[in-house]
Every structure is written in C-alpha cells, then in structure tokens.
Amino acid sequence: MTIPNFDALKVGDEIPSFTTEPVSRLTLALYATGSGDHHPLHLDQDYVRSKGMKDVFAHGMLGMAYLGRLLTQWVPQEAIRSFGVRFTAITWVGESMVCTGKVVEKLERDGEKCVRLELTCANEQGEAKHKADAVVALA
C-alpha cells in the first residue's frame, strides 16, 4: 500500500470509493455472528413485522465497518488518528452501499502532517446512511 503524500493532496480531493454488494440476509447473519449482535431487528422477519416494520435491516455498525474499510484501503490502520460515525438512516436488505470520502482540511497535529476527511456511506440513490469524520496521519 502506498501512503498518500500530504503535500500532493488538496482540500476537496476525493479518496478512492467503493460500492458493496447488496446487503443480504446472509450478510446480516454473518455480521451478527462476527459482532455478537443477534438482535431480532436484524435477523427475524416475523419479529420486525410484529413491530410494524417492513423487513429486517442492517446493523448500524455494519455501515461503520464499511467506512473503516474505506479508510484502510487508502491508508494503513496505524495512520488513523480518529474516526467517528453518525448513523443517519436505516440500511435495508437489498441496498448496495456506496462509500466515499473527501479531504476537508489539512493540518498538523503533534508534529504530524494530517488530513481530516468527511466520509459517507449512502445507498445507490444517494441517501446517506452513515456520515463520518476521520483524521489520518500522512507522510
């Protein structure tokens, strides 16, 4: 992995994006197993319908994991100085998630050259499901 060069980046530059496969029931089952979050809202169609919802939906932390993957495909994990995520909408079964990010600030922190990024995980129609902020150290 080549670490992006701080001096070559400009505010407004986008980092490489990616689109997930559609979220499936298998995705949710595998994520539940890995995370230990087996809440019926994410797995049990009868339960969610009894609560007035149309279908099960993705764990909020799944979207955060997708945004973490966006970051670690761009820089090594050890370059991440902060990473915070807000959940803004439900991710439904069948939605593909488009993960994007852009540089919004260049700064120096504790002697390190860093960039602050705004990240978004949205469905293919552009509805943001997660919004995030991250600071990464660069060479």
GROMACS elastic network, one bead per residue, 0.5 to 0.9 nm:
[ bonds ]
;  ai    aj funct       b0    kb
    1    73     6  0.81712   500
    1    74     6  0.78649   500
    1    75     6  0.73925   500
    1    76     6  0.75802   500
    2     5     6  0.88291   500
    2    74     6  0.82286   500
    2    75     6  0.76964   500
    2    76     6  0.89923   500
    3    74     6  0.72662   500
    3    75     6  0.56661   500
    3    76     6  0.75380   500
    3   138     6  0.67905   500
    3   139     6  0.70579   500
    4     7     6  0.89711   500
    4     8     6  0.78812   500
    4     9     6  0.77369   500
    4    74     6  0.76826   500
    4    75     6  0.73475   500
    4   138     6  0.65067   500
    4   139     6  0.71882   500
    5     8     6  0.53856   500
    5     9     6  0.65751   500
    5   138     6  0.63455   500
    5   139     6  0.56339   500
    6     9     6  0.54674   500
    6    10     6  0.84076   500
    6   106     6  0.81089   500
    6   113     6  0.67517   500
    6   114     6  0.72755   500
    6   115     6  0.76905   500
    6   137     6  0.84970   500
    6   138     6  0.55532   500
    6   139     6  0.58933   500
    7    10     6  0.78762   500
    7   139     6  0.84805   500
    9    12     6  0.86892   500
    9    13     6  0.66183   500
    9   103     6  0.79673   500
    9   106     6  0.84871   500
    9   115     6  0.87874   500
   10    13     6  0.55928   500
   10   103     6  0.70604   500
   10   104     6  0.85013   500
   10   105     6  0.83332   500
   10   106     6  0.77948   500
   11    14     6  0.87834   500
   11   102     6  0.77723   500
   11   103     6  0.50588   500
   11   104     6  0.51337   500
   11   105     6  0.57668   500
   11   106     6  0.69739   500
   11   115     6  0.87032   500
   12   102     6  0.58819   500
   12   103     6  0.52637   500
   12   104     6  0.59783   500
   12   105     6  0.84552   500
   13   101     6  0.86153   500
   13   102     6  0.55060   500
   13   103     6  0.54426   500
   13   104     6  0.81349   500
   14    17     6  0.81155   500
   14   100     6  0.75698   500
   14   101     6  0.57052   500
   14   103     6  0.63410   500
   15    70     6  0.85583   500
   15    71     6  0.86782   500
   15    74     6  0.71203   500
   15   100     6  0.69940   500
   15   101     6  0.54710   500
   15   102     6  0.57570   500
   15   103     6  0.76815   500
   16    70     6  0.78250   500
   16    73     6  0.82452   500
   16    74     6  0.71311   500
   16    99     6  0.89360   500
   16   100     6  0.71542   500
   16   101     6  0.75967   500
   17    70     6  0.68843   500
   17    98     6  0.72800   500
   17    99     6  0.55450   500
   17   101     6  0.70162   500
   18    70     6  0.72890   500
   18    97     6  0.83162   500
   18    98     6  0.59443   500
   18    99     6  0.54907   500
   18   100     6  0.70510   500
   19    22     6  0.89445   500
   19    96     6  0.66126   500
   19    97     6  0.55142   500
   19    99     6  0.61601   500
   19   100     6  0.88827   500
   19   124     6  0.85701   500
   20    23     6  0.77831   500
   20    66     6  0.81985   500
   20    95     6  0.88182   500
   20    96     6  0.53803   500
   20    97     6  0.52245   500
   20    98     6  0.65662   500
   20    99     6  0.80928   500
   21    24     6  0.84756   500
   21    94     6  0.87039   500
   21    95     6  0.81059   500
   21    96     6  0.54487   500
   21    97     6  0.74518   500
   22    27     6  0.88152   500
   22    93     6  0.72673   500
   22    97     6  0.72282   500
   23    26     6  0.80891   500
   23    27     6  0.59185   500
   23    28     6  0.74376   500
   23    57     6  0.88907   500
   23    58     6  0.75455   500
   23    91     6  0.82406   500
   23    92     6  0.73301   500
   23    93     6  0.51078   500
   23    94     6  0.51025   500
   23    95     6  0.55928   500
   23    96     6  0.61331   500
   23    97     6  0.80123   500
   24    28     6  0.64689   500
   24    29     6  0.86945   500
   24    58     6  0.88476   500
   24    92     6  0.88112   500
   24    93     6  0.53606   500
   24    94     6  0.59254   500
   24    95     6  0.83032   500
   25    28     6  0.50645   500
   25    29     6  0.61713   500
   25    30     6  0.85954   500
   25    42     6  0.85698   500
   25    43     6  0.74124   500
   25    56     6  0.83376   500
   25    57     6  0.88084   500
   25    58     6  0.88894   500
   25    93     6  0.67755   500
   25    94     6  0.87378   500
   26    30     6  0.60344   500
   26    31     6  0.83824   500
   27    30     6  0.52626   500
   27    31     6  0.60220   500
   27    32     6  0.84907   500
   27    58     6  0.85384   500
   28    31     6  0.50600   500
   28    32     6  0.59611   500
   28    33     6  0.85515   500
   28    42     6  0.65986   500
   28    43     6  0.68935   500
   28    56     6  0.89927   500
   28    57     6  0.80443   500
   28    58     6  0.62689   500
   28    59     6  0.74628   500
   28    62     6  0.85828   500
   28    93     6  0.86007   500
   29    32     6  0.50770   500
   29    33     6  0.62481   500
   29    34     6  0.87010   500
   29    38     6  0.82016   500
   29    42     6  0.81649   500
   29    43     6  0.68136   500
   30    33     6  0.51269   500
   30    34     6  0.62218   500
   30    35     6  0.85579   500
   31    34     6  0.50682   500
   31    35     6  0.58824   500
   31    36     6  0.80321   500
   31    37     6  0.79109   500
   31    38     6  0.89723   500
   31    58     6  0.89820   500
   31    59     6  0.80799   500
   31    62     6  0.72442   500
   32    35     6  0.52333   500
   32    36     6  0.54146   500
   32    38     6  0.52542   500
   32    39     6  0.81703   500
   32    42     6  0.81096   500
   32    43     6  0.83539   500
   32    59     6  0.81591   500
   33    36     6  0.53434   500
   33    37     6  0.71363   500
   33    38     6  0.73507   500
   34    37     6  0.80739   500
   35    38     6  0.83090   500
   35    61     6  0.88525   500
   37    42     6  0.86691   500
   37    59     6  0.81341   500
   38    41     6  0.83987   500
   38    42     6  0.71739   500
   38    43     6  0.71074   500
   39    42     6  0.59350   500
   39    43     6  0.69291   500
   39    44     6  0.83690   500
   39    59     6  0.89626   500
   40    45     6  0.79323   500
   40    46     6  0.89751   500
   40    47     6  0.64476   500
   40    48     6  0.73259   500
   40    56     6  0.80104   500
   41    44     6  0.62558   500
   41    45     6  0.77410   500
   41    47     6  0.69681   500
   41    48     6  0.56708   500
   41    55     6  0.84081   500
   41    56     6  0.55533   500
   41    57     6  0.67036   500
   41    58     6  0.84993   500
   41    59     6  0.85935   500
   42    45     6  0.81837   500
   42    48     6  0.83337   500
   42    55     6  0.86321   500
   42    57     6  0.51585   500
   42    58     6  0.58778   500
   42    59     6  0.64454   500
   43    47     6  0.85579   500
   43    48     6  0.86704   500
   43    56     6  0.60211   500
   43    57     6  0.78938   500
   43    58     6  0.88915   500
   44    47     6  0.53144   500
   44    48     6  0.65015   500
   44    49     6  0.87745   500
   44    55     6  0.84922   500
   44    56     6  0.66038   500
   45    48     6  0.53267   500
   45    49     6  0.61678   500
   45    50     6  0.85980   500
   45    53     6  0.89800   500
   45    54     6  0.83221   500
   45    55     6  0.57845   500
   45    56     6  0.57026   500
   46    49     6  0.52456   500
   46    50     6  0.62100   500
   46    51     6  0.88183   500
   46    55     6  0.85346   500
   47    50     6  0.51471   500
   47    51     6  0.65670   500
   47    53     6  0.89237   500
   47    56     6  0.86427   500
   48    51     6  0.50044   500
   48    52     6  0.64921   500
   48    53     6  0.53331   500
   48    54     6  0.70714   500
   48    55     6  0.61552   500
   48    56     6  0.61787   500
   49    53     6  0.50027   500
   49    54     6  0.59265   500
   49    55     6  0.66147   500
   49    56     6  0.84647   500
   50    53     6  0.74265   500
   51    54     6  0.89918   500
   53    56     6  0.77622   500
   55    92     6  0.75788   500
   55    93     6  0.76775   500
   56    92     6  0.70467   500
   56    93     6  0.69743   500
   57    60     6  0.89362   500
   57    90     6  0.67514   500
   57    91     6  0.58089   500
   57    93     6  0.58247   500
   58    61     6  0.82825   500
   58    62     6  0.67027   500
   58    63     6  0.79974   500
   58    90     6  0.71969   500
   58    91     6  0.53875   500
   58    92     6  0.61460   500
   58    93     6  0.69441   500
   59    62     6  0.53064   500
   59    63     6  0.74058   500
   59    90     6  0.86280   500
   59    91     6  0.79757   500
   60    63     6  0.57079   500
   60    64     6  0.68154   500
   60    65     6  0.89819   500
   60    87     6  0.65017   500
   60    89     6  0.89553   500
   60    90     6  0.77406   500
   60    91     6  0.79279   500
   60   129     6  0.87670   500
   60   130     6  0.82393   500
   61    65     6  0.60860   500
   61    66     6  0.86133   500
   61    87     6  0.86738   500
   62    66     6  0.63384   500
   62    67     6  0.87886   500
   63    67     6  0.63767   500
   63    68     6  0.86124   500
   63    87     6  0.82767   500
   63    91     6  0.81628   500
   63    97     6  0.81917   500
   63   121     6  0.66638   500
   63   129     6  0.75912   500
   63   130     6  0.65171   500
   64    67     6  0.50802   500
   64    68     6  0.61518   500
   64    69     6  0.86033   500
   64    84     6  0.87752   500
   64    85     6  0.65454   500
   64    86     6  0.86069   500
   64    87     6  0.84355   500
   64   121     6  0.82505   500
   64   130     6  0.72074   500
   64   131     6  0.88770   500
   64   132     6  0.83094   500
   65    69     6  0.61662   500
   65    70     6  0.86142   500
   66    69     6  0.50229   500
   66    70     6  0.63166   500
   66    71     6  0.88621   500
   66    97     6  0.83817   500
   66    99     6  0.71722   500
   66   121     6  0.75789   500
   67    71     6  0.64008   500
   67    72     6  0.87302   500
   67    85     6  0.86187   500
   67    99     6  0.64295   500
   67   100     6  0.81739   500
   67   101     6  0.89249   500
   67   119     6  0.70980   500
   67   120     6  0.74400   500
   67   121     6  0.67181   500
   67   130     6  0.84665   500
   67   131     6  0.88961   500
   67   132     6  0.77978   500
   68    71     6  0.51515   500
   68    72     6  0.62237   500
   68    73     6  0.85918   500
   68    77     6  0.89547   500
   68    83     6  0.82529   500
   69    72     6  0.50882   500
   69    73     6  0.60006   500
   69    74     6  0.86208   500
   70    73     6  0.54150   500
   70    74     6  0.66862   500
   70    99     6  0.66615   500
   70   100     6  0.74508   500
   70   101     6  0.80625   500
   70   119     6  0.86056   500
   71    74     6  0.52555   500
   71    75     6  0.61395   500
   71    76     6  0.80345   500
   71    77     6  0.78302   500
   71    80     6  0.80641   500
   71   101     6  0.85689   500
   71   119     6  0.89016   500
   71   134     6  0.85283   500
   71   136     6  0.88432   500
   72    75     6  0.50641   500
   72    76     6  0.54146   500
   72    77     6  0.55655   500
   72    79     6  0.88963   500
   72    80     6  0.84531   500
   73    76     6  0.74268   500
   73    77     6  0.89559   500
   75    78     6  0.81575   500
   75    79     6  0.63789   500
   75    80     6  0.77326   500
   75   136     6  0.78964   500
   75   137     6  0.87781   500
   75   138     6  0.82885   500
   76    79     6  0.55763   500
   76    80     6  0.74997   500
   77    80     6  0.56637   500
   78    81     6  0.78403   500
   78   136     6  0.88448   500
   78   137     6  0.87314   500
   79   135     6  0.86214   500
   79   136     6  0.53710   500
   79   137     6  0.50772   500
   79   138     6  0.70126   500
   80    83     6  0.72752   500
   80   134     6  0.73834   500
   80   135     6  0.62209   500
   80   137     6  0.65082   500
   81   114     6  0.87531   500
   81   134     6  0.73764   500
   81   135     6  0.53685   500
   81   136     6  0.53350   500
   81   137     6  0.68337   500
   82   133     6  0.78543   500
   82   134     6  0.52346   500
   82   135     6  0.51392   500
   82   136     6  0.71279   500
   83   132     6  0.70927   500
   83   133     6  0.58408   500
   83   135     6  0.67210   500
   83   136     6  0.88146   500
   84   131     6  0.85148   500
   84   132     6  0.54863   500
   84   133     6  0.54264   500
   84   134     6  0.64263   500
   85   119     6  0.86940   500
   85   130     6  0.66137   500
   85   131     6  0.57201   500
   85   133     6  0.65941   500
   85   134     6  0.87272   500
   86   129     6  0.85799   500
   86   130     6  0.56025   500
   86   131     6  0.53163   500
   86   132     6  0.61514   500
   86   133     6  0.89387   500
   87    90     6  0.80277   500
   87   128     6  0.88317   500
   87   129     6  0.61121   500
   87   131     6  0.66900   500
   87   132     6  0.87644   500
   88   128     6  0.66351   500
   88   130     6  0.53466   500
   88   131     6  0.70965   500
   89   127     6  0.80083   500
   89   128     6  0.68334   500
   89   130     6  0.70709   500
   90   129     6  0.62886   500
   91    94     6  0.87429   500
   91    95     6  0.68228   500
   91    96     6  0.89562   500
   91    97     6  0.84511   500
   91   122     6  0.87327   500
   91   123     6  0.78304   500
   91   129     6  0.64484   500
   92    95     6  0.58409   500
   93    96     6  0.87203   500
   95   123     6  0.61078   500
   95   124     6  0.74228   500
   96   122     6  0.83068   500
   96   123     6  0.57446   500
   96   124     6  0.62772   500
   97   121     6  0.60895   500
   97   122     6  0.54288   500
   97   124     6  0.64403   500
   97   129     6  0.85936   500
   98   120     6  0.78570   500
   98   121     6  0.55778   500
   98   122     6  0.52337   500
   98   123     6  0.58708   500
   98   124     6  0.63141   500
   98   126     6  0.81650   500
   99   119     6  0.72695   500
   99   120     6  0.56866   500
   99   122     6  0.65437   500
   99   123     6  0.87697   500
  100   118     6  0.84017   500
  100   119     6  0.56324   500
  100   120     6  0.53538   500
  100   121     6  0.66164   500
  100   122     6  0.83952   500
  101   117     6  0.63563   500
  101   118     6  0.55002   500
  101   120     6  0.62781   500
  101   121     6  0.89479   500
  101   132     6  0.89009   500
  102   116     6  0.84794   500
  102   117     6  0.54238   500
  102   118     6  0.55898   500
  102   119     6  0.66837   500
  103   106     6  0.76503   500
  103   115     6  0.64663   500
  103   116     6  0.59470   500
  103   118     6  0.66572   500
  104   115     6  0.74351   500
  104   116     6  0.57269   500
  104   117     6  0.55066   500
  104   118     6  0.65726   500
  105   114     6  0.84558   500
  105   115     6  0.55970   500
  105   116     6  0.50479   500
  105   117     6  0.71443   500
  106   113     6  0.76156   500
  106   114     6  0.60009   500
  106   116     6  0.64250   500
  107   112     6  0.83188   500
  107   113     6  0.61371   500
  107   114     6  0.53039   500
  107   115     6  0.59871   500
  107   116     6  0.76947   500
  108   111     6  0.60413   500
  108   112     6  0.53632   500
  108   114     6  0.56788   500
  108   115     6  0.82559   500
  108   137     6  0.88431   500
  109   112     6  0.51449   500
  109   113     6  0.66018   500
  109   114     6  0.67854   500
  109   137     6  0.86367   500
  110   113     6  0.86002   500
  112   137     6  0.62734   500
  112   138     6  0.75445   500
  112   139     6  0.83120   500
  113   136     6  0.85114   500
  113   137     6  0.57235   500
  113   138     6  0.57367   500
  113   139     6  0.68617   500
  114   135     6  0.65135   500
  114   136     6  0.53830   500
  114   138     6  0.56158   500
  114   139     6  0.85012   500
  115   134     6  0.82161   500
  115   135     6  0.56302   500
  115   136     6  0.56319   500
  115   137     6  0.66633   500
  115   138     6  0.74865   500
  116   133     6  0.70683   500
  116   134     6  0.56384   500
  116   136     6  0.66477   500
  117   132     6  0.80815   500
  117   133     6  0.56415   500
  117   134     6  0.51608   500
  117   135     6  0.62250   500
  117   136     6  0.80074   500
  118   131     6  0.73881   500
  118   132     6  0.57981   500
  118   134     6  0.66805   500
  119   130     6  0.81926   500
  119   131     6  0.57741   500
  119   133     6  0.60540   500
  119   134     6  0.76418   500
  120   128     6  0.65079   500
  120   129     6  0.76000   500
  120   130     6  0.57788   500
  120   132     6  0.62111   500
  120   133     6  0.88900   500
  121   126     6  0.89044   500
  121   127     6  0.85564   500
  121   128     6  0.58995   500
  121   129     6  0.56842   500
  121   130     6  0.50588   500
  121   131     6  0.65063   500
  121   132     6  0.84424   500
  122   125     6  0.76363   500
  122   126     6  0.54189   500
  122   127     6  0.51717   500
  122   129     6  0.51481   500
  122   130     6  0.68610   500
  122   131     6  0.86392   500
  123   126     6  0.53703   500
  123   127     6  0.54838   500
  123   128     6  0.66560   500
  123   129     6  0.71642   500
  124   127     6  0.74706   500
  125   128     6  0.89615   500
  128   131     6  0.69901   500
